[in-house]
């Protein structure tokens, strides 16, 4: 058996790079399957440590610590994508890393991601790679005079983005990005935002949870609803695209695929997340195997779970001091309350979420 | 605020006496609510340690370790009832212990438990307290010539029990118990075994999950089904009895109440478990708030969750080497697989369980 085929059986150890709420929920899912979680994260507020059999506190550039960590693991995975690829390379000398470096390389860079999608035959908004201020006027003009300027790398939750509605706003938008390599994306005149949580197993099998309809505010997800206001044809199309993406990447694990739905129903892929995804938290209550367990099953070489849902559901994020309403939320008879154990409720910070099961 | 009113808010610490699978599932439920779990258990195989923010390995008679443990906790609870009452007394000098010493004192002793139940107006089988061999013939004759001889204390999963079908079996049954104080219980001619998982909150509010129908084998639970073959009247009666019991004990937390259903539908209470209970594991998949979270909510002074179920369910225990079939079990599209992370699959040992959601 090569590293590529390696399975983590019950009693085995799943290494997780990253110590936030996604790592926390992955560690809990691993425990349910009798696996031990070993969390690796830099110093800071790492709520995943509290539910893990072991943890390592070290930088993602500490080669010795990464090696020592990976040597304790049957399989290594990750809870967020903004990791140095060298960290994955070091780990992969000792244990399979799933998803692998290629999926991260593609999804860490908005330009590479869109180029990959188009090569795979998947539609996206039009875009220009922007490496200097001088290139912006022509790009903006080509995209119809409006666009969103984003850093190519390390953006999340709406950070590192600036709208440009008029050429006069170019300078301010560019200086907001502090000279980082950028992408100018055309505005998508979308009527709706959707996402699909797709899983691909070690043997290449693929299953998708039902698409969710998402509402964002200032770049941060507020609410996901399933089934939402999504047509059957739209759902089938979104699922088909998600399958094509994970196949093209030879991907192992769960991926979140975000879509814009345009007037008339056409779908553009907005963004890929090579990990469990905020818009899939509803699966914890509405499915027998949720996205976290599905990811653990996929990367550990277990059979994938059935993704059918038994209920409709609505998930709302608790941002910043919204978490202070925990007692009222816990009093809502329909609400499943999830709190992440983070120490400080900074504005906009994801502190927890609430899922309500609905009829349908 | 006195200790009696104390609430454990998000970020607080719930101490759990006991490190087995029930402590493990309690710790996971606490984490979901943003609470830290501190597990206290003697040396040995303690799978709950793997999902807890902290743990203490020490004997239940180590007063210094118990004090140090309880000082780190906002609230202390327990995952099994066979603890020295002195351990609870020591902890209760530093943090509220829920459920408290009275519930344990009553449920640790089969004779005290039955006396309490009868005083509360709850029916049980007829019984005799037996402290010496000489008392057995008269007791057996009084109970109709047959009975089950059990140790008064420290029995679980059918251990410490011997059937007596004829006076000639008295000597062997008595010697099986090694002179421990005993109870002789009449055979209950039951048609069915039921259980109710009841929760009582800090403010006295009570909620019950739907009764489960249980099947045991050699004293060990094999299968729980909800709704099972239970009449509406039977379910209502079981729930009413469970409510009466937790009220009479001024109980805080989740309790498992086991019943015998007789021909004609009358219910006898067989046994009380002052903790989360194996026959309530189905609530993890079939309810928005499961028995583990319900217990955490109750003992931490949170509002209780809604106990309604969205699906019918069947839970089967995985005993001993049945756990080796994990890959086949994980391939069943209806099955939620739970493995407890125990090191050694001894015969009859509870290694995990599987819940299947059913229509209805």
Interface residues (C-beta under 8 A of the other chain):
Chain A: X9 X10 X11 X24 X27 X28 X31 X32 X33 X34 X35 X36 X37 X49 X50 X51 X52 X53 X285 X288 X289 X297 X302 X303 X305 X306 X308 X310 X311 X323 X326 X327 X330 X331 X333 X334 X335 X336 X337 X338 X339 X340 X341 X343 X352 X357
Chain B: X9 X10 X11 X24 X27 X28 X31 X32 X33 X34 X35 X36 X37 X49 X50 X51 X52 X53 X285 X288 X289 X297 X302 X303 X305 X306 X308 X310 X311 X323 X326 X327 X330 X331 X333 X334 X335 X336 X337 X338 X339 X340 X341 X343 X352 X357
